[in-house]
Structures are given as C-alpha cells and as structure tokens.
C-alpha cells in the first residue's frame, strides 16, 4: 500500500489523524479513538522510509535528516490536505498526518456563539483561541479568517507551520505564509509584517517570548490579531501570556494585555451521543471588569466574572458542558468525566 492510499483511507473513514509506526499496522484516530487497521500489513522499517521519503522534496529530505523532525503540508487533489509531522523513533521513521478538509467550515457550522462573531468583527485587538492538541484550534481560526474574508475588505496575512486550510481571496486579500518556505521564524515574520499593510494577522502558534511580545504590540497598534495557545481555560491563558515575560516586564504586559485583548475562546472536543465529536467551549470577553482584573493581577477572579456575565455572552467550560448534556449532545458519563478532570 502506498502512502497516498493510506492518506485516502484516512479521509474516506473520516479520521482526524493517521499514524505510521514501525512494527504495527497503520493506525487511524476516529472520533478521538485510535483504530488499528488490522487487515493491513505491519509497517516495516524499509516500508516506512519508502512511504515517508516518497512525499518529500530533496530539500525537505535533507532538512529532515539533519533536524530529525519535519512539519509539512501535503495535498492529494480531489481528496484532502494533510498536516504531516515526520520524526524518528528508535532510529525508525515515523509519521503522523492530520486530515484537513478542502472546505473551510463556517463559524456557524462549528457551533461558535454569536459573541465570537462580534469579537472577530472588531478591526483591532487580540483574540486568542486555546485548548489542548487536537481540539480544533486551527479549524476555528480558519473559520474566523474565512468570515473576515467574506464580510469585509481587509488585507489578511496568516503565519502558519505548515499551511493547513487554503483560502481563496474573496472580499479580502489573503496572503498565507508558511514557516520554512516563506519565512524563517514567526518572530522574524512579525517584525516585518507591518510593512505589508495588514489589517488582520493570524499567528498559527505563539511559541516564545519574542512572538508573544510582537503579537501583543501588533494588537495594540490597530490590527486584529488571531493566535493560539496550548492552555485549557481563560484564566490559565492570561497567566501563560504574562508568565512568558521576565518579572520586571510583567506589570507593563498586564497593562498592554488589559487594553489590547478582545477575548479568549478555549475549547476541547467531546464525544457526541450519536457519534462524532462536539466542541465544548469557554468564552471570556474583555470587559472593563476583566481589564481591571488583568491590570491588578487578580486572575483567579476571572472565572467568577465569566459565571456572572452570561448576558454578555460569556460562559465557563463547566457551564457549556452541562448545557451540552441538557441538550443530549453528550452522554452523562462523558460530562461527569470531563467535569471531574477539571477539578483535579
């Protein structure tokens, strides 16, 4: 079986990910659960190398051998795009491919609340989408970018590693830049992005202090900036942003963030009652009360503010999970398991 045939199988079976591990048959992740393709042969060392190297250019192959890790995007026309991570384990080549639909979903299709649309309709500020790996952050960002693309005239610049969803310019101009091919680093690209006349900037992932500092500054200077973090809730997100900076800068960063932040959307994917997965979310809007909490470094109070401002469109992860349970979107056992994990 070729690597393209495995990619097509993953798409056909509606998998989110494909895993190639030497010594096992191929494995798919479907609705959050791993499924071994037992009818297929065990992947040998030679077969893994042949399949993986067949999708790499000579330059990519050299980089992979040198760096021992590589992230690329790959497309099979008529099927899907794939975000591919290639790595070594026990001196064998391994691969994990995320399946990406050719169609960018709408914010409504993803179940994002109206307040999320209000936040993305702003012309400046910082909007953070957070959650654990595999919770759909990239898909949510893509839907937001497409909403801007369809609704207003703007110059949208995305910085990605690698490019996932492909956007076609509609009302807006969209320039998608990929790490390694189109830019050396997120930090370097952000230093020069102002000379590209942007209105909206999407940062695929904020990984270090320099990128975080540039992201906040751009949001302060009249640009709408979208970015992701690997945090589980709004309060943790605010803490993470501030804690990236050395202590002597944190007071200034709290002030900047209190002014520039539009909001935080935290999410995770839960198994649905009838199969598939549904997003449970937490929404924080930067109201004057929230801004004051950030400035005064009273972050633990954020959860209470979210709980008591439902009329503004805010809700906690716990509140949304209970709502999904009441709507029969998830099983009671699922709700209890996730609510229990949040308390631990």
RARAQUI-V508636 format. One record per pair of residues at least 24 apart in sequence whose ideal C-beta (glycine too) atoms are under 8 Angstrom apart, sorted by the first residue. I is the first residue (numbers start at 1). J is the second residue. D is the distance in whole Angstrom. If there is no record, write none. Layout:
i->I j->J d->D
i->I j->J d->D
//
This chain:
i->1 j->26 d->8
i->1 j->40 d->6
i->1 j->41 d->8
i->2 j->51 d->7
i->2 j->54 d->7
i->3 j->51 d->4
i->3 j->52 d->7
i->3 j->54 d->6
i->3 j->55 d->6
i->4 j->76 d->6
i->6 j->51 d->7
i->7 j->74 d->7
i->7 j->76 d->6
i->7 j->79 d->7
i->7 j->80 d->7
i->7 j->82 d->6
i->7 j->97 d->6
i->7 j->99 d->8
i->8 j->76 d->7
i->8 j->79 d->6
i->9 j->37 d->7
i->10 j->82 d->8
i->10 j->97 d->7
i->10 j->99 d->5
i->11 j->76 d->8
i->11 j->79 d->5
i->11 j->80 d->5
i->11 j->99 d->6
i->15 j->99 d->6
i->16 j->98 d->7
i->16 j->99 d->6
i->16 j->134 d->7
i->17 j->96 d->6
i->17 j->97 d->7
i->17 j->98 d->5
i->17 j->99 d->7
i->17 j->134 d->7
i->18 j->82 d->8
i->18 j->95 d->7
i->18 j->96 d->7
i->18 j->97 d->4
i->18 j->99 d->7
i->19 j->94 d->8
i->19 j->95 d->7
i->19 j->96 d->5
i->20 j->48 d->6
i->20 j->51 d->7
i->20 j->52 d->7
i->20 j->93 d->8
i->20 j->94 d->6
i->20 j->95 d->4
i->20 j->96 d->8
i->21 j->89 d->8
i->21 j->94 d->6
i->22 j->48 d->5
i->22 j->89 d->8
i->22 j->90 d->8
i->22 j->92 d->4
i->22 j->93 d->7
i->22 j->94 d->7
i->31 j->271 d->6
i->31 j->272 d->8
i->31 j->275 d->6
i->31 j->276 d->6
i->31 j->277 d->6
i->32 j->269 d->7
i->32 j->271 d->6
i->32 j->277 d->6
i->45 j->92 d->5
i->45 j->93 d->8
i->48 j->92 d->6
i->48 j->93 d->5
i->48 j->94 d->7
i->48 j->95 d->7
i->49 j->93 d->5
i->51 j->95 d->8
i->52 j->86 d->6
i->52 j->93 d->5
i->52 j->95 d->5
i->53 j->93 d->8
i->55 j->84 d->7
i->56 j->86 d->8
i->63 j->180 d->8
i->71 j->161 d->6
i->71 j->162 d->5
i->71 j->179 d->8
i->72 j->162 d->6
i->73 j->162 d->4
i->73 j->163 d->5
i->73 j->164 d->7
i->73 j->178 d->7
i->81 j->164 d->7
i->81 j->165 d->8
i->81 j->166 d->7
i->83 j->138 d->8
i->83 j->162 d->6
i->83 j->164 d->5
i->84 j->162 d->8
i->98 j->164 d->8
i->100 j->164 d->5
i->100 j->165 d->6
i->101 j->165 d->8
i->102 j->166 d->8
i->104 j->142 d->5
i->104 j->143 d->6
i->104 j->145 d->8
i->104 j->146 d->5
i->104 j->165 d->5
i->104 j->167 d->7
i->105 j->139 d->6
i->105 j->142 d->8
i->105 j->143 d->5
i->106 j->143 d->6
i->106 j->146 d->7
i->106 j->147 d->7
i->107 j->143 d->5
i->107 j->144 d->7
i->107 j->147 d->5
i->109 j->143 d->7
i->110 j->136 d->7
i->110 j->139 d->7
i->110 j->140 d->6
i->110 j->143 d->5
i->110 j->279 d->7
i->111 j->278 d->7
i->111 j->279 d->6
i->112 j->140 d->7
i->112 j->143 d->7
i->112 j->265 d->8
i->112 j->281 d->8
i->113 j->281 d->8
i->113 j->283 d->7
i->113 j->313 d->6
i->114 j->313 d->7
i->115 j->263 d->8
i->115 j->283 d->6
i->115 j->285 d->7
i->115 j->312 d->7
i->115 j->313 d->3
i->115 j->314 d->8
i->116 j->144 d->8
i->116 j->265 d->6
i->116 j->283 d->7
i->117 j->147 d->7
i->118 j->313 d->7
i->119 j->262 d->5
i->119 j->263 d->5
i->119 j->265 d->8
i->119 j->285 d->7
i->120 j->144 d->5
i->120 j->147 d->6
i->120 j->148 d->6
i->120 j->224 d->8
i->120 j->226 d->8
i->121 j->151 d->8
i->122 j->224 d->6
i->122 j->262 d->6
i->123 j->199 d->7
i->123 j->222 d->8
i->123 j->224 d->6
i->124 j->219 d->7
i->124 j->222 d->5
i->124 j->223 d->6
i->124 j->224 d->6
i->124 j->260 d->8
i->125 j->219 d->5
i->125 j->224 d->6
i->125 j->225 d->7
i->125 j->260 d->6
i->125 j->261 d->7
i->125 j->262 d->4
i->125 j->286 d->8
i->126 j->215 d->7
i->126 j->216 d->6
i->126 j->219 d->4
i->126 j->225 d->5
i->126 j->227 d->7
i->126 j->257 d->8
i->126 j->260 d->5
i->126 j->261 d->5
i->126 j->262 d->6
i->127 j->224 d->7
i->127 j->225 d->7
i->127 j->226 d->5
i->127 j->227 d->8
i->127 j->262 d->5
i->127 j->263 d->6
i->127 j->264 d->8
i->127 j->265 d->7
i->128 j->227 d->6
i->128 j->228 d->7
i->128 j->229 d->6
i->128 j->237 d->6
i->128 j->241 d->8
i->128 j->261 d->8
i->128 j->263 d->8
i->128 j->264 d->5
i->128 j->265 d->7
i->129 j->226 d->7
i->129 j->227 d->7
i->129 j->228 d->5
i->129 j->264 d->8
i->129 j->265 d->5
i->129 j->266 d->8
i->129 j->267 d->7
i->130 j->228 d->7
i->130 j->229 d->5
i->130 j->230 d->7
i->130 j->231 d->4
i->130 j->232 d->7
i->130 j->233 d->8
i->130 j->234 d->8
i->130 j->237 d->5
i->130 j->264 d->6
i->130 j->265 d->7
i->130 j->266 d->5
i->130 j->267 d->8
i->131 j->230 d->7
i->131 j->231 d->8
i->131 j->232 d->7
i->131 j->266 d->6
i->131 j->267 d->5
i->131 j->268 d->5
i->132 j->230 d->6
i->132 j->232 d->7
i->132 j->268 d->6
i->133 j->230 d->7
i->134 j->269 d->7
i->135 j->267 d->5
i->135 j->268 d->5
i->135 j->269 d->5
i->135 j->279 d->8
i->136 j->267 d->6
i->136 j->269 d->6
i->136 j->279 d->6
i->137 j->228 d->5
i->137 j->267 d->7
i->138 j->164 d->5
i->138 j->165 d->8
i->138 j->204 d->7
i->138 j->228 d->7
i->139 j->165 d->8
i->140 j->265 d->7
i->140 j->267 d->7
i->141 j->202 d->6
i->141 j->204 d->8
i->141 j->226 d->6
i->141 j->228 d->7
i->142 j->167 d->8
i->144 j->202 d->8
i->144 j->226 d->6
i->145 j->174 d->7
i->145 j->200 d->7
i->145 j->202 d->6
i->145 j->226 d->7
i->148 j->172 d->6
i->148 j->200 d->6
i->148 j->224 d->8
i->149 j->174 d->6
i->154 j->199 d->4
i->154 j->200 d->5
i->155 j->196 d->7
i->155 j->197 d->6
i->155 j->198 d->5
i->155 j->199 d->5
i->155 j->200 d->7
i->156 j->198 d->7
i->156 j->199 d->7
i->156 j->200 d->4
i->156 j->201 d->8
i->156 j->202 d->7
i->157 j->193 d->6
i->157 j->196 d->6
i->157 j->198 d->5
i->157 j->200 d->7
i->157 j->201 d->5
i->157 j->202 d->7
i->158 j->201 d->8
i->158 j->202 d->4
i->158 j->204 d->7
i->159 j->183 d->7
i->159 j->186 d->6
i->159 j->189 d->5
i->159 j->190 d->7
i->159 j->193 d->8
i->159 j->201 d->7
i->159 j->202 d->7
i->159 j->203 d->5
i->159 j->204 d->6
i->160 j->202 d->8
i->160 j->204 d->4
i->161 j->186 d->8
i->161 j->204 d->5
i->161 j->205 d->7
i->172 j->199 d->8
i->172 j->200 d->8
i->179 j->204 d->8
i->186 j->211 d->5
i->187 j->211 d->5
i->187 j->214 d->6
i->190 j->214 d->4
i->190 j->215 d->7
i->190 j->218 d->7
i->193 j->218 d->7
i->194 j->218 d->7
i->194 j->221 d->8
i->198 j->223 d->6
i->199 j->223 d->7
i->199 j->224 d->7
i->200 j->224 d->5
i->200 j->225 d->8
i->200 j->226 d->7
i->201 j->225 d->5
i->201 j->226 d->7
i->202 j->226 d->5
i->202 j->227 d->7
i->203 j->227 d->4
i->203 j->228 d->8
i->204 j->228 d->7
i->205 j->229 d->8
i->208 j->244 d->8
i->209 j->244 d->5
i->209 j->245 d->6
i->212 j->241 d->6
i->212 j->244 d->5
i->212 j->245 d->8
i->213 j->245 d->7
i->216 j->241 d->8
i->216 j->253 d->7
i->216 j->256 d->5
i->216 j->257 d->6
i->216 j->260 d->6
i->217 j->256 d->8
i->219 j->260 d->4
i->219 j->261 d->8
i->220 j->256 d->6
i->220 j->259 d->7
i->220 j->260 d->5
i->224 j->262 d->8
i->231 j->266 d->7
i->232 j->266 d->6
i->232 j->268 d->8
i->232 j->317 d->8
i->233 j->266 d->5
i->233 j->282 d->5
i->233 j->303 d->8
i->233 j->316 d->8
i->233 j->317 d->6
i->234 j->264 d->4
i->234 j->266 d->6
i->234 j->282 d->6
i->234 j->283 d->8
i->234 j->284 d->4
i->234 j->302 d->6
i->234 j->303 d->8
i->234 j->306 d->7
i->235 j->299 d->5
i->235 j->300 d->7
i->235 j->302 d->4
i->235 j->303 d->6
i->237 j->264 d->5
i->237 j->266 d->7
i->237 j->284 d->8
i->238 j->264 d->7
i->238 j->294 d->6
i->238 j->299 d->5
i->238 j->302 d->7
i->239 j->299 d->6
i->242 j->297 d->8
i->254 j->294 d->5
i->254 j->295 d->6
i->254 j->297 d->6
i->255 j->295 d->6
i->257 j->294 d->6
i->258 j->286 d->8
i->258 j->290 d->8
i->258 j->291 d->4
i->258 j->292 d->7
i->258 j->294 d->4
i->258 j->295 d->5
i->259 j->291 d->7
i->261 j->286 d->4
i->261 j->290 d->8
i->261 j->291 d->8
i->261 j->294 d->7
i->262 j->286 d->6
i->266 j->317 d->7
i->268 j->317 d->7
i->268 j->338 d->8
i->270 j->321 d->7
i->270 j->324 d->7
i->270 j->330 d->5
i->270 j->334 d->6
i->270 j->338 d->6
i->271 j->330 d->7
i->271 j->331 d->8
i->271 j->334 d->6
i->272 j->329 d->6
i->272 j->330 d->6
i->273 j->328 d->6
i->273 j->329 d->6
i->273 j->330 d->6
i->273 j->331 d->6
i->278 j->324 d->6
i->278 j->329 d->5
i->278 j->330 d->7
i->280 j->317 d->6
i->280 j->320 d->5
i->280 j->321 d->5
i->280 j->324 d->6
i->280 j->338 d->7
i->281 j->315 d->8
i->281 j->317 d->7
i->281 j->320 d->6
i->282 j->306 d->7
i->282 j->315 d->7
i->282 j->316 d->5
i->282 j->317 d->4
i->282 j->320 d->7
i->283 j->313 d->6
i->283 j->314 d->5
i->283 j->315 d->6
i->284 j->314 d->6
i->285 j->309 d->8
i->285 j->312 d->6
i->285 j->313 d->6
i->285 j->314 d->6
i->287 j->312 d->7
i->317 j->342 d->7
i->318 j->342 d->6
//
